[in-house]
């Protein structure tokens, strides 16, 4: 099992330079320097902008315990 972890880390390290080009800029998970607090701030900013501009906004909330029951 430790061999699989080592290979996974090597692959992740090699893919890291291309993650910014592959992932959407709003992607928070899996990006270095991004935290759950960044995601919360993004939702708050979008909500404030929607209220200010009177534009419609749809926010989807997921229950991660249900979506990923093995976490």
mmCIF file as Biopython writes it, N, C-alpha, C and O atoms, coordinates in Angstrom:
data_model
#
loop_
_atom_site.group_PDB
_atom_site.id
_atom_site.type_symbol
_atom_site.label_atom_id
_atom_site.label_alt_id
_atom_site.label_comp_id
_atom_site.label_asym_id
_atom_site.label_entity_id
_atom_site.label_seq_id
_atom_site.pdbx_PDB_ins_code
_atom_site.Cartn_x
_atom_site.Cartn_y
_atom_site.Cartn_z
_atom_site.occupancy
_atom_site.B_iso_or_equiv
_atom_site.auth_seq_id
_atom_site.auth_asym_id
_atom_site.pdbx_PDB_model_num
ATOM 1   N N  . UNK A ? 1  ? 0.803   -1.201 0.000   1.0 0.0 1  A 1 
ATOM 2   C CA . UNK A ? 1  ? 0.000   0.000  0.000   1.0 0.0 1  A 1 
ATOM 3   C C  . UNK A ? 1  ? 0.852   1.275  0.000   1.0 0.0 1  A 1 
ATOM 4   O O  . UNK A ? 1  ? 0.481   2.236  -0.674  1.0 0.0 1  A 1 
ATOM 5   N N  . UNK A ? 2  ? 1.975   1.326  0.723   1.0 0.0 2  A 1 
ATOM 6   C CA . UNK A ? 2  ? 2.796   2.536  0.691   1.0 0.0 2  A 1 
ATOM 7   C C  . UNK A ? 2  ? 3.296   2.876  -0.706  1.0 0.0 2  A 1 
ATOM 8   O O  . UNK A ? 2  ? 3.511   4.050  -1.007  1.0 0.0 2  A 1 
ATOM 9   N N  . UNK A ? 3  ? 3.488   1.873  -1.570  1.0 0.0 3  A 1 
ATOM 10  C CA . UNK A ? 3  ? 3.932   2.122  -2.940  1.0 0.0 3  A 1 
ATOM 11  C C  . UNK A ? 3  ? 2.883   2.917  -3.715  1.0 0.0 3  A 1 
ATOM 12  O O  . UNK A ? 3  ? 3.229   3.796  -4.505  1.0 0.0 3  A 1 
ATOM 13  N N  . UNK A ? 4  ? 1.622   2.616  -3.496  1.0 0.0 4  A 1 
ATOM 14  C CA . UNK A ? 4  ? 0.544   3.337  -4.172  1.0 0.0 4  A 1 
ATOM 15  C C  . UNK A ? 4  ? 0.527   4.791  -3.731  1.0 0.0 4  A 1 
ATOM 16  O O  . UNK A ? 4  ? 0.335   5.684  -4.557  1.0 0.0 4  A 1 
ATOM 17  N N  . UNK A ? 5  ? 0.724   5.042  -2.439  1.0 0.0 5  A 1 
ATOM 18  C CA . UNK A ? 5  ? 0.757   6.410  -1.932  1.0 0.0 5  A 1 
ATOM 19  C C  . UNK A ? 5  ? 1.926   7.177  -2.533  1.0 0.0 5  A 1 
ATOM 20  O O  . UNK A ? 5  ? 1.783   8.350  -2.877  1.0 0.0 5  A 1 
ATOM 21  N N  . UNK A ? 6  ? 3.064   6.540  -2.662  1.0 0.0 6  A 1 
ATOM 22  C CA . UNK A ? 6  ? 4.233   7.180  -3.243  1.0 0.0 6  A 1 
ATOM 23  C C  . UNK A ? 6  ? 3.982   7.535  -4.704  1.0 0.0 6  A 1 
ATOM 24  O O  . UNK A ? 6  ? 4.284   8.646  -5.139  1.0 0.0 6  A 1 
ATOM 25  N N  . UNK A ? 7  ? 3.431   6.596  -5.455  1.0 0.0 7  A 1 
ATOM 26  C CA . UNK A ? 7  ? 3.124   6.855  -6.868  1.0 0.0 7  A 1 
ATOM 27  C C  . UNK A ? 7  ? 2.084   7.960  -7.020  1.0 0.0 7  A 1 
ATOM 28  O O  . UNK A ? 7  ? 2.179   8.783  -7.930  1.0 0.0 7  A 1 
ATOM 29  N N  . UNK A ? 8  ? 1.107   7.981  -6.144  1.0 0.0 8  A 1 
ATOM 30  C CA . UNK A ? 8  ? 0.089   9.024  -6.192  1.0 0.0 8  A 1 
ATOM 31  C C  . UNK A ? 8  ? 0.700   10.393 -5.950  1.0 0.0 8  A 1 
ATOM 32  O O  . UNK A ? 8  ? 0.355   11.356 -6.634  1.0 0.0 8  A 1 
ATOM 33  N N  . UNK A ? 9  ? 1.594   10.489 -4.996  1.0 0.0 9  A 1 
ATOM 34  C CA . UNK A ? 9  ? 2.254   11.774 -4.713  1.0 0.0 9  A 1 
ATOM 35  C C  . UNK A ? 9  ? 3.131   12.215 -5.876  1.0 0.0 9  A 1 
ATOM 36  O O  . UNK A ? 9  ? 3.179   13.404 -6.193  1.0 0.0 9  A 1 
ATOM 37  N N  . UNK A ? 10 ? 3.820   11.288 -6.512  1.0 0.0 10 A 1 
ATOM 38  C CA . UNK A ? 10 ? 4.670   11.621 -7.662  1.0 0.0 10 A 1 
ATOM 39  C C  . UNK A ? 10 ? 3.812   12.155 -8.804  1.0 0.0 10 A 1 
ATOM 40  O O  . UNK A ? 10 ? 4.152   13.165 -9.420  1.0 0.0 10 A 1 
ATOM 41  N N  . UNK A ? 11 ? 2.714   11.485 -9.084  1.0 0.0 11 A 1 
ATOM 42  C CA . UNK A ? 11 ? 1.819   11.931 -10.158 1.0 0.0 11 A 1 
ATOM 43  C C  . UNK A ? 11 ? 1.220   13.293 -9.834  1.0 0.0 11 A 1 
ATOM 44  O O  . UNK A ? 11 ? 1.153   14.163 -10.702 1.0 0.0 11 A 1 
ATOM 45  N N  . UNK A ? 12 ? 0.783   13.484 -8.585  1.0 0.0 12 A 1 
ATOM 46  C CA . UNK A ? 12 ? 0.217   14.769 -8.179  1.0 0.0 12 A 1 
ATOM 47  C C  . UNK A ? 12 ? 1.250   15.879 -8.301  1.0 0.0 12 A 1 
ATOM 48  O O  . UNK A ? 12 ? 0.922   16.982 -8.740  1.0 0.0 12 A 1 
ATOM 49  N N  . UNK A ? 13 ? 2.486   15.607 -7.921  1.0 0.0 13 A 1 
ATOM 50  C CA . UNK A ? 13 ? 3.546   16.606 -8.006  1.0 0.0 13 A 1 
ATOM 51  C C  . UNK A ? 13 ? 3.811   16.988 -9.462  1.0 0.0 13 A 1 
ATOM 52  O O  . UNK A ? 13 ? 4.041   18.158 -9.766  1.0 0.0 13 A 1 
ATOM 53  N N  . UNK A ? 14 ? 3.778   16.012 -10.353 1.0 0.0 14 A 1 
ATOM 54  C CA . UNK A ? 14 ? 4.036   16.286 -11.771 1.0 0.0 14 A 1 
ATOM 55  C C  . UNK A ? 14 ? 2.874   16.996 -12.451 1.0 0.0 14 A 1 
ATOM 56  O O  . UNK A ? 14 ? 3.089   17.756 -13.395 1.0 0.0 14 A 1 
ATOM 57  N N  . UNK A ? 15 ? 1.651   16.765 -11.992 1.0 0.0 15 A 1 
ATOM 58  C CA . UNK A ? 15 ? 0.482   17.423 -12.579 1.0 0.0 15 A 1 
ATOM 59  C C  . UNK A ? 15 ? 0.251   18.824 -12.027 1.0 0.0 15 A 1 
ATOM 60  O O  . UNK A ? 15 ? -0.460  19.620 -12.641 1.0 0.0 15 A 1 
ATOM 61  N N  . UNK A ? 16 ? 0.834   19.132 -10.889 1.0 0.0 16 A 1 
ATOM 62  C CA . UNK A ? 16 ? 0.589   20.406 -10.220 1.0 0.0 16 A 1 
ATOM 63  C C  . UNK A ? 16 ? 0.808   21.631 -11.114 1.0 0.0 16 A 1 
ATOM 64  O O  . UNK A ? 16 ? -0.010  22.549 -11.054 1.0 0.0 16 A 1 
ATOM 65  N N  . UNK A ? 17 ? 1.863   21.703 -11.940 1.0 0.0 17 A 1 
ATOM 66  C CA . UNK A ? 17 ? 2.036   22.901 -12.773 1.0 0.0 17 A 1 
ATOM 67  C C  . UNK A ? 17 ? 0.898   23.135 -13.776 1.0 0.0 17 A 1 
ATOM 68  O O  . UNK A ? 17 ? 0.673   24.274 -14.185 1.0 0.0 17 A 1 
ATOM 69  N N  . UNK A ? 18 ? 0.190   22.101 -14.171 1.0 0.0 18 A 1 
ATOM 70  C CA . UNK A ? 18 ? -0.880  22.249 -15.165 1.0 0.0 18 A 1 
ATOM 71  C C  . UNK A ? 18 ? -2.268  22.404 -14.553 1.0 0.0 18 A 1 
ATOM 72  O O  . UNK A ? 18 ? -3.234  22.622 -15.283 1.0 0.0 18 A 1 
ATOM 73  N N  . UNK A ? 19 ? -2.389  22.300 -13.252 1.0 0.0 19 A 1 
ATOM 74  C CA . UNK A ? 19 ? -3.704  22.375 -12.625 1.0 0.0 19 A 1 
ATOM 75  C C  . UNK A ? 19 ? -4.398  23.707 -12.874 1.0 0.0 19 A 1 
ATOM 76  O O  . UNK A ? 19 ? -5.608  23.738 -13.097 1.0 0.0 19 A 1 
ATOM 77  N N  . UNK A ? 20 ? -3.659  24.796 -12.840 1.0 0.0 20 A 1 
ATOM 78  C CA . UNK A ? 20 ? -4.266  26.112 -13.061 1.0 0.0 20 A 1 
ATOM 79  C C  . UNK A ? 20 ? -4.876  26.209 -14.451 1.0 0.0 20 A 1 
ATOM 80  O O  . UNK A ? 20 ? -5.898  26.873 -14.627 1.0 0.0 20 A 1 
ATOM 81  N N  . UNK A ? 21 ? -4.276  25.566 -15.436 1.0 0.0 21 A 1 
ATOM 82  C CA . UNK A ? 21 ? -4.798  25.599 -16.801 1.0 0.0 21 A 1 
ATOM 83  C C  . UNK A ? 21 ? -5.975  24.638 -16.984 1.0 0.0 21 A 1 
ATOM 84  O O  . UNK A ? 21 ? -6.853  24.878 -17.813 1.0 0.0 21 A 1 
ATOM 85  N N  . UNK A ? 22 ? -5.990  23.560 -16.215 1.0 0.0 22 A 1 
ATOM 86  C CA . UNK A ? 22 ? -7.024  22.534 -16.373 1.0 0.0 22 A 1 
ATOM 87  C C  . UNK A ? 22 ? -8.285  22.877 -15.587 1.0 0.0 22 A 1 
ATOM 88  O O  . UNK A ? 22 ? -9.397  22.742 -16.099 1.0 0.0 22 A 1 
ATOM 89  N N  . UNK A ? 23 ? -8.113  23.320 -14.345 1.0 0.0 23 A 1 
ATOM 90  C CA . UNK A ? 23 ? -9.255  23.550 -13.465 1.0 0.0 23 A 1 
ATOM 91  C C  . UNK A ? 23 ? -9.863  24.935 -13.672 1.0 0.0 23 A 1 
ATOM 92  O O  . UNK A ? 23 ? -9.181  25.879 -14.073 1.0 0.0 23 A 1 
ATOM 93  N N  . UNK A ? 24 ? -11.133 25.032 -13.396 1.0 0.0 24 A 1 
ATOM 94  C CA . UNK A ? 24 ? -11.845 26.295 -13.458 1.0 0.0 24 A 1 
ATOM 95  C C  . UNK A ? 24 ? -11.305 27.224 -12.370 1.0 0.0 24 A 1 
ATOM 96  O O  . UNK A ? 24 ? -10.990 26.758 -11.275 1.0 0.0 24 A 1 
ATOM 97  N N  . UNK A ? 25 ? -11.192 28.529 -12.646 1.0 0.0 25 A 1 
ATOM 98  C CA . UNK A ? 25 ? -10.684 29.445 -11.611 1.0 0.0 25 A 1 
ATOM 99  C C  . UNK A ? 25 ? -11.517 29.455 -10.333 1.0 0.0 25 A 1 
ATOM 100 O O  . UNK A ? 25 ? -11.006 29.806 -9.270  1.0 0.0 25 A 1 
ATOM 101 N N  . UNK A ? 26 ? -12.781 29.077 -10.418 1.0 0.0 26 A 1 
ATOM 102 C CA . UNK A ? 26 ? -13.613 29.047 -9.219  1.0 0.0 26 A 1 
ATOM 103 C C  . UNK A ? 26 ? -13.446 27.748 -8.426  1.0 0.0 26 A 1 
ATOM 104 O O  . UNK A ? 26 ? -14.058 27.579 -7.372  1.0 0.0 26 A 1 
ATOM 105 N N  . UNK A ? 27 ? -12.626 26.844 -8.929  1.0 0.0 27 A 1 
ATOM 106 C CA . UNK A ? 27 ? -12.358 25.593 -8.231  1.0 0.0 27 A 1 
ATOM 107 C C  . UNK A ? 27 ? -11.542 25.885 -6.987  1.0 0.0 27 A 1 
ATOM 108 O O  . UNK A ? 27 ? -10.499 26.534 -7.072  1.0 0.0 27 A 1 
ATOM 109 N N  . UNK A ? 28 ? -11.991 25.424 -5.846  1.0 0.0 28 A 1 
ATOM 110 C CA . UNK A ? 28 ? -11.270 25.677 -4.611  1.0 0.0 28 A 1 
ATOM 111 C C  . UNK A ? 28 ? -10.577 24.429 -4.086  1.0 0.0 28 A 1 
ATOM 112 O O  . UNK A ? 28 ? -9.487  24.522 -3.520  1.0 0.0 28 A 1 
ATOM 113 N N  . UNK A ? 29 ? -11.176 23.289 -4.259  1.0 0.0 29 A 1 
ATOM 114 C CA . UNK A ? 29 ? -10.577 22.065 -3.729  1.0 0.0 29 A 1 
ATOM 115 C C  . UNK A ? 29 ? -9.445  21.603 -4.639  1.0 0.0 29 A 1 
ATOM 116 O O  . UNK A ? 29 ? -9.577  21.617 -5.863  1.0 0.0 29 A 1 
ATOM 117 N N  . UNK A ? 30 ? -8.364  21.206 -4.052  1.0 0.0 30 A 1 
ATOM 118 C CA . UNK A ? 30 ? -7.254  20.663 -4.826  1.0 0.0 30 A 1 
ATOM 119 C C  . UNK A ? 30 ? -6.266  21.693 -5.312  1.0 0.0 30 A 1 
ATOM 120 O O  . UNK A ? 30 ? -5.265  21.335 -5.933  1.0 0.0 30 A 1 
ATOM 121 N N  . UNK A ? 31 ? -6.512  22.955 -5.051  1.0 0.0 31 A 1 
ATOM 122 C CA . UNK A ? 31 ? -5.600  24.010 -5.479  1.0 0.0 31 A 1 
ATOM 123 C C  . UNK A ? 31 ? -4.834  24.518 -4.266  1.0 0.0 31 A 1 
ATOM 124 O O  . UNK A ? 31 ? -5.433  24.827 -3.236  1.0 0.0 31 A 1 
ATOM 125 N N  . UNK A ? 32 ? -3.531  24.603 -4.381  1.0 0.0 32 A 1 
ATOM 126 C CA . UNK A ? 32 ? -2.735  25.122 -3.269  1.0 0.0 32 A 1 
ATOM 127 C C  . UNK A ? 32 ? -3.056  26.587 -3.045  1.0 0.0 32 A 1 
ATOM 128 O O  . UNK A ? 32 ? -3.205  27.362 -3.990  1.0 0.0 32 A 1 
ATOM 129 N N  . UNK A ? 33 ? -3.159  26.947 -1.789  1.0 0.0 33 A 1 
ATOM 130 C CA . UNK A ? 33 ? -3.454  28.328 -1.447  1.0 0.0 33 A 1 
ATOM 131 C C  . UNK A ? 33 ? -4.935  28.639 -1.384  1.0 0.0 33 A 1 
ATOM 132 O O  . UNK A ? 33 ? -5.314  29.719 -0.929  1.0 0.0 33 A 1 
ATOM 133 N N  . UNK A ? 34 ? -5.783  27.726 -1.827  1.0 0.0 34 A 1 
ATOM 134 C CA . UNK A ? 34 ? -7.229  27.922 -1.750  1.0 0.0 34 A 1 
ATOM 135 C C  . UNK A ? 34 ? -7.761  27.169 -0.548  1.0 0.0 34 A 1 
ATOM 136 O O  . UNK A ? 34 ? -7.388  26.021 -0.308  1.0 0.0 34 A 1 
ATOM 137 N N  . UNK A ? 35 ? -8.631  27.818 0.203   1.0 0.0 35 A 1 
ATOM 138 C CA . UNK A ? 35 ? -9.209  27.185 1.382   1.0 0.0 35 A 1 
ATOM 139 C C  . UNK A ? 35 ? -10.724 27.262 1.304   1.0 0.0 35 A 1 
ATOM 140 O O  . UNK A ? 35 ? -11.281 27.886 0.400   1.0 0.0 35 A 1 
ATOM 141 N N  . UNK A ? 36 ? -11.376 26.628 2.251   1.0 0.0 36 A 1 
ATOM 142 C CA . UNK A ? 36 ? -12.830 26.678 2.316   1.0 0.0 36 A 1 
ATOM 143 C C  . UNK A ? 36 ? -13.283 28.109 2.592   1.0 0.0 36 A 1 
ATOM 144 O O  . UNK A ? 36 ? -14.389 28.494 2.210   1.0 0.0 36 A 1 
ATOM 145 N N  . UNK A ? 37 ? -12.442 28.893 3.248   1.0 0.0 37 A 1 
ATOM 146 C CA . UNK A ? 37 ? -12.793 30.285 3.523   1.0 0.0 37 A 1 
ATOM 147 C C  . UNK A ? 37 ? -12.848 31.111 2.239   1.0 0.0 37 A 1 
ATOM 148 O O  . UNK A ? 37 ? -13.640 32.048 2.137   1.0 0.0 37 A 1 
ATOM 149 N N  . UNK A ? 38 ? -12.010 30.767 1.261   1.0 0.0 38 A 1 
ATOM 150 C CA . UNK A ? 38 ? -12.073 31.427 -0.051  1.0 0.0 38 A 1 
ATOM 151 C C  . UNK A ? 38 ? -13.404 31.118 -0.731  1.0 0.0 38 A 1 
ATOM 152 O O  . UNK A ? 38 ? -14.004 31.987 -1.364  1.0 0.0 38 A 1 
ATOM 153 N N  . UNK A ? 39 ? -13.855 29.884 -0.597  1.0 0.0 39 A 1 
ATOM 154 C CA . UNK A ? 39 ? -15.129 29.501 -1.199  1.0 0.0 39 A 1 
ATOM 155 C C  . UNK A ? 39 ? -16.287 30.250 -0.543  1.0 0.0 39 A 1 
ATOM 156 O O  . UNK A ? 39 ? -17.205 30.704 -1.227  1.0 0.0 39 A 1 
ATOM 157 N N  . UNK A ? 40 ? -16.242 30.376 0.780   1.0 0.0 40 A 1 
ATOM 158 C CA . UNK A ? 40 ? -17.295 31.104 1.493   1.0 0.0 40 A 1 
ATOM 159 C C  . UNK A ? 40 ? -17.287 32.576 1.093   1.0 0.0 40 A 1 
ATOM 160 O O  . UNK A ? 40 ? -18.346 33.173 0.895   1.0 0.0 40 A 1 
ATOM 161 N N  . UNK A ? 41 ? -16.100 33.160 0.975   1.0 0.0 41 A 1 
ATOM 162 C CA . UNK A ? 41 ? -15.997 34.565 0.567   1.0 0.0 41 A 1 
ATOM 163 C C  . UNK A ? 41 ? -16.537 34.759 -0.843  1.0 0.0 41 A 1 
ATOM 164 O O  . UNK A ? 41 ? -17.171 35.777 -1.122  1.0 0.0 41 A 1 
ATOM 165 N N  . UNK A ? 42 ? -16.302 33.809 -1.733  1.0 0.0 42 A 1 
ATOM 166 C CA . UNK A ? 42 ? -16.805 33.901 -3.101  1.0 0.0 42 A 1 
ATOM 167 C C  . UNK A ? 42 ? -18.328 33.890 -3.113  1.0 0.0 42 A 1 
ATOM 168 O O  . UNK A ? 42 ? -18.947 34.664 -3.843  1.0 0.0 42 A 1 
ATOM 169 N N  . UNK A ? 43 ? -18.934 33.023 -2.315  1.0 0.0 43 A 1 
ATOM 170 C CA . UNK A ? 43 ? -20.393 32.952 -2.241  1.0 0.0 43 A 1 
ATOM 171 C C  . UNK A ? 43 ? -20.955 34.255 -1.667  1.0 0.0 43 A 1 
ATOM 172 O O  . UNK A ? 43 ? -21.950 34.778 -2.169  1.0 0.0 43 A 1 
ATOM 173 N N  . UNK A ? 44 ? -20.323 34.773 -0.625  1.0 0.0 44 A 1 
ATOM 174 C CA . UNK A ? 44 ? -20.778 36.044 -0.044  1.0 0.0 44 A 1 
ATOM 175 C C  . UNK A ? 44 ? -20.677 37.184 -1.044  1.0 0.0 44 A 1 
ATOM 176 O O  . UNK A ? 44 ? -21.591 38.002 -1.152  1.0 0.0 44 A 1 
ATOM 177 N N  . UNK A ? 45 ? -19.561 37.244 -1.781  1.0 0.0 45 A 1 
ATOM 178 C CA . UNK A ? 45 ? -19.388 38.299 -2.780  1.0 0.0 45 A 1 
ATOM 179 C C  . UNK A ? 45 ? -20.430 38.195 -3.888  1.0 0.0 45 A 1 
ATOM 180 O O  . UNK A ? 45 ? -20.982 39.206 -4.321  1.0 0.0 45 A 1 
ATOM 181 N N  . UNK A ? 46 ? -20.699 36.978 -4.344  1.0 0.0 46 A 1 
ATOM 182 C CA . UNK A ? 46 ? -21.702 36.785 -5.393  1.0 0.0 46 A 1 
ATOM 183 C C  . UNK A ? 46 ? -23.083 37.198 -4.896  1.0 0.0 46 A 1 
ATOM 184 O O  . UNK A ? 46 ? -23.851 37.812 -5.637  1.0 0.0 46 A 1 
ATOM 185 N N  . UNK A ? 47 ? -23.397 36.868 -3.660  1.0 0.0 47 A 1 
ATOM 186 C CA . UNK A ? 47 ? -24.682 37.234 -3.080  1.0 0.0 47 A 1 
ATOM 187 C C  . UNK A ? 47 ? -24.802 38.753 -2.951  1.0 0.0 47 A 1 
ATOM 188 O O  . UNK A ? 47 ? -25.840 39.322 -3.286  1.0 0.0 47 A 1 
ATOM 189 N N  . UNK A ? 48 ? -23.755 39.406 -2.472  1.0 0.0 48 A 1 
ATOM 190 C CA . UNK A ? 48 ? -23.777 40.865 -2.329  1.0 0.0 48 A 1 
ATOM 191 C C  . UNK A ? 48 ? -23.909 41.544 -3.686  1.0 0.0 48 A 1 
ATOM 192 O O  . UNK A ? 48 ? -24.646 42.521 -3.823  1.0 0.0 48 A 1 
ATOM 193 N N  . UNK A ? 49 ? -23.200 41.034 -4.689  1.0 0.0 49 A 1 
ATOM 194 C CA . UNK A ? 49 ? -23.291 41.613 -6.035  1.0 0.0 49 A 1 
ATOM 195 C C  . UNK A ? 49 ? -24.689 41.445 -6.601  1.0 0.0 49 A 1 
ATOM 196 O O  . UNK A ? 49 ? -25.220 42.355 -7.237  1.0 0.0 49 A 1 
ATOM 197 N N  . UNK A ? 50 ? -25.282 40.286 -6.373  1.0 0.0 50 A 1 
ATOM 198 C CA . UNK A ? 50 ? -26.630 40.026 -6.859  1.0 0.0 50 A 1 
ATOM 199 C C  . UNK A ? 50 ? -27.636 40.974 -6.207  1.0 0.0 50 A 1 
ATOM 200 O O  . UNK A ? 50 ? -28.523 41.500 -6.880  1.0 0.0 50 A 1 
ATOM 201 N N  . UNK A ? 51 ? -27.499 41.190 -4.910  1.0 0.0 51 A 1 
ATOM 202 C CA . UNK A ? 51 ? -28.405 42.113 -4.224  1.0 0.0 51 A 1 
ATOM 203 C C  . UNK A ? 51 ? -28.211 43.541 -4.704  1.0 0.0 51 A 1 
ATOM 204 O O  . UNK A ? 51 ? -29.188 44.270 -4.878  1.0 0.0 51 A 1 
ATOM 205 N N  . UNK A ? 52 ? -26.965 43.955 -4.923  1.0 0.0 52 A 1 
ATOM 206 C CA . UNK A ? 52 ? -26.669 45.317 -5.357  1.0 0.0 52 A 1 
ATOM 207 C C  . UNK A ? 52 ? -27.188 45.583 -6.769  1.0 0.0 52 A 1 
ATOM 208 O O  . UNK A ? 52 ? -27.772 46.633 -7.036  1.0 0.0 52 A 1 
ATOM 209 N N  . UNK A ? 53 ? -26.973 44.631 -7.663  1.0 0.0 53 A 1 
ATOM 210 C CA . UNK A ? 53 ? -27.348 44.827 -9.064  1.0 0.0 53 A 1 
ATOM 211 C C  . UNK A ? 53 ? -28.762 44.340 -9.379  1.0 0.0 53 A 1 
ATOM 212 O O  . UNK A ? 53 ? -29.226 44.481 -10.510 1.0 0.0 53 A 1 
ATOM 213 N N  . UNK A ? 54 ? -29.445 43.771 -8.392  1.0 0.0 54 A 1 
ATOM 214 C CA . UNK A ? 54 ? -30.797 43.225 -8.567  1.0 0.0 54 A 1 
ATOM 215 C C  . UNK A ? 54 ? -30.832 42.128 -9.639  1.0 0.0 54 A 1 
ATOM 216 O O  . UNK A ? 54 ? -31.855 41.916 -10.290 1.0 0.0 54 A 1 
ATOM 217 N N  . UNK A ? 55 ? -29.718 41.449 -9.809  1.0 0.0 55 A 1 
ATOM 218 C CA . UNK A ? 55 ? -29.633 40.355 -10.777 1.0 0.0 55 A 1 
ATOM 219 C C  . UNK A ? 55 ? -30.034 39.050 -10.093 1.0 0.0 55 A 1 
ATOM 220 O O  . UNK A ? 55 ? -29.744 38.865 -8.911  1.0 0.0 55 A 1 
ATOM 221 N N  . UNK A ? 56 ? -30.690 38.151 -10.808 1.0 0.0 56 A 1 
ATOM 222 C CA . UNK A ? 56 ? -31.054 36.866 -10.200 1.0 0.0 56 A 1 
ATOM 223 C C  . UNK A ? 56 ? -29.796 36.027 -9.919  1.0 0.0 56 A 1 
ATOM 224 O O  . UNK A ? 56 ? -28.804 36.104 -10.643 1.0 0.0 56 A 1 
ATOM 225 N N  . UNK A ? 57 ? -29.867 35.247 -8.874  1.0 0.0 57 A 1 
ATOM 226 C CA . UNK A ? 57 ? -28.736 34.415 -8.480  1.0 0.0 57 A 1 
ATOM 227 C C  . UNK A ? 57 ? -29.255 33.068 -8.010  1.0 0.0 57 A 1 
ATOM 228 O O  . UNK A ? 57 ? -30.255 32.989 -7.297  1.0 0.0 57 A 1 
ATOM 229 N N  . UNK A ? 58 ? -28.573 32.023 -8.412  1.0 0.0 58 A 1 
ATOM 230 C CA . UNK A ? 58 ? -28.923 30.677 -7.976  1.0 0.0 58 A 1 
ATOM 231 C C  . UNK A ? 58 ? -27.709 30.092 -7.262  1.0 0.0 58 A 1 
ATOM 232 O O  . UNK A ? 58 ? -26.623 30.018 -7.836  1.0 0.0 58 A 1 
ATOM 233 N N  . UNK A ? 59 ? -27.896 29.679 -6.018  1.0 0.0 59 A 1 
ATOM 234 C CA . UNK A ? 59 ? -26.820 29.065 -5.244  1.0 0.0 59 A 1 
ATOM 235 C C  . UNK A ? 59 ? -27.243 27.640 -4.914  1.0 0.0 59 A 1 
ATOM 236 O O  . UNK A ? 59 ? -28.333 27.405 -4.392  1.0 0.0 59 A 1 
ATOM 237 N N  . UNK A ? 60 ? -26.372 26.703 -5.226  1.0 0.0 60 A 1 
ATOM 238 C CA . UNK A ? 60 ? -26.634 25.296 -4.950  1.0 0.0 60 A 1 
ATOM 239 C C  . UNK A ? 60 ? -25.840 24.902 -3.714  1.0 0.0 60 A 1 
ATOM 240 O O  . UNK A ? 60 ? -24.634 25.138 -3.641  1.0 0.0 60 A 1 
ATOM 241 N N  . UNK A ? 61 ? -26.510 24.309 -2.755  1.0 0.0 61 A 1 
ATOM 242 C CA . UNK A ? 61 ? -25.866 23.863 -1.529  1.0 0.0 61 A 1 
ATOM 243 C C  . UNK A ? 61 ? -25.901 22.337 -1.488  1.0 0.0 61 A 1 
ATOM 244 O O  . UNK A ? 61 ? -26.951 21.723 -1.678  1.0 0.0 61 A 1 
ATOM 245 N N  . UNK A ? 62 ? -24.754 21.742 -1.239  1.0 0.0 62 A 1 
ATOM 246 C CA . UNK A ? 62 ? -24.658 20.289 -1.183  1.0 0.0 62 A 1 
ATOM 247 C C  . UNK A ? 62 ? -24.425 19.833 0.244   1.0 0.0 62 A 1 
ATOM 248 O O  . UNK A ? 62 ? -23.676 20.459 0.993   1.0 0.0 62 A 1 
ATOM 249 N N  . UNK A ? 63 ? -25.069 18.745 0.613   1.0 0.0 63 A 1 
ATOM 250 C CA . UNK A ? 63 ? -24.807 18.103 1.890   1.0 0.0 63 A 1 
ATOM 251 C C  . UNK A ? 63 ? -23.726 17.056 1.627   1.0 0.0 63 A 1 
ATOM 252 O O  . UNK A ? 63 ? -24.015 15.978 1.108   1.0 0.0 63 A 1 
ATOM 253 N N  . UNK A ? 64 ? -22.487 17.372 1.985   1.0 0.0 64 A 1 
ATOM 254 C CA . UNK A ? 64 ? -21.378 16.499 1.638   1.0 0.0 64 A 1 
ATOM 255 C C  . UNK A ? 64 ? -21.409 15.168 2.389   1.0 0.0 64 A 1 
ATOM 256 O O  . UNK A ? 64 ? -20.850 14.179 1.916   1.0 0.0 64 A 1 
ATOM 257 N N  . UNK A ? 65 ? -22.044 15.136 3.532   1.0 0.0 65 A 1 
ATOM 258 C CA . UNK A ? 65 ? -22.158 13.856 4.233   1.0 0.0 65 A 1 
ATOM 259 C C  . UNK A ? 65 ? -23.014 12.876 3.445   1.0 0.0 65 A 1 
ATOM 260 O O  . UNK A ? 65 ? -22.740 11.676 3.416   1.0 0.0 65 A 1 
ATOM 261 N N  . UNK A ? 66 ? -24.060 13.406 2.804   1.0 0.0 66 A 1 
ATOM 262 C CA . UNK A ? 66 ? -24.929 12.555 2.004   1.0 0.0 66 A 1 
ATOM 263 C C  . UNK A ? 66 ? -24.290 12.251 0.643   1.0 0.0 66 A 1 
ATOM 264 O O  . UNK A ? 66 ? -24.355 11.123 0.156   1.0 0.0 66 A 1 
ATOM 265 N N  . UNK A ? 67 ? -23.677 13.268 0.042   1.0 0.0 67 A 1 
ATOM 266 C CA . UNK A ? 67 ? -23.091 13.084 -1.282  1.0 0.0 67 A 1 
ATOM 267 C C  . UNK A ? 67 ? -21.880 12.150 -1.227  1.0 0.0 67 A 1 
ATOM 268 O O  . UNK A ? 67 ? -21.674 11.336 -2.127  1.0 0.0 67 A 1 
ATOM 269 N N  . UNK A ? 68 ? -21.093 12.273 -0.179  1.0 0.0 68 A 1 
ATOM 270 C CA . UNK A ? 68 ? -19.901 11.444 -0.024  1.0 0.0 68 A 1 
ATOM 271 C C  . UNK A ? 68 ? -19.997 10.722 1.313   1.0 0.0 68 A 1 
ATOM 272 O O  . UNK A ? 68 ? -19.393 11.138 2.303   1.0 0.0 68 A 1 
ATOM 273 N N  . UNK A ? 69 ? -20.744 9.660  1.330   1.0 0.0 69 A 1 
ATOM 274 C CA . UNK A ? 69 ? -21.047 8.976  2.589   1.0 0.0 69 A 1 
ATOM 275 C C  . UNK A ? 69 ? -19.852 8.274  3.215   1.0 0.0 69 A 1 
ATOM 276 O O  . UNK A ? 69 ? -19.931 7.848  4.367   1.0 0.0 69 A 1 
ATOM 277 N N  . UNK A ? 70 ? -18.748 8.141  2.489   1.0 0.0 70 A 1 
ATOM 278 C CA . UNK A ? 70 ? -17.597 7.441  3.068   1.0 0.0 70 A 1 
ATOM 279 C C  . UNK A ? 70 ? -16.517 8.409  3.574   1.0 0.0 70 A 1 
ATOM 280 O O  . UNK A ? 70 ? -15.399 7.978  3.855   1.0 0.0 70 A 1 
ATOM 281 N N  . UNK A ? 71 ? -16.827 9.689  3.694   1.0 0.0 71 A 1 
ATOM 282 C CA . UNK A ? 71 ? -15.860 10.654 4.230   1.0 0.0 71 A 1 
ATOM 283 C C  . UNK A ? 71 ? -15.921 10.583 5.735   1.0 0.0 71 A 1 
ATOM 284 O O  . UNK A ? 71 ? -15.196 11.307 6.417   1.0 0.0 71 A 1 
#
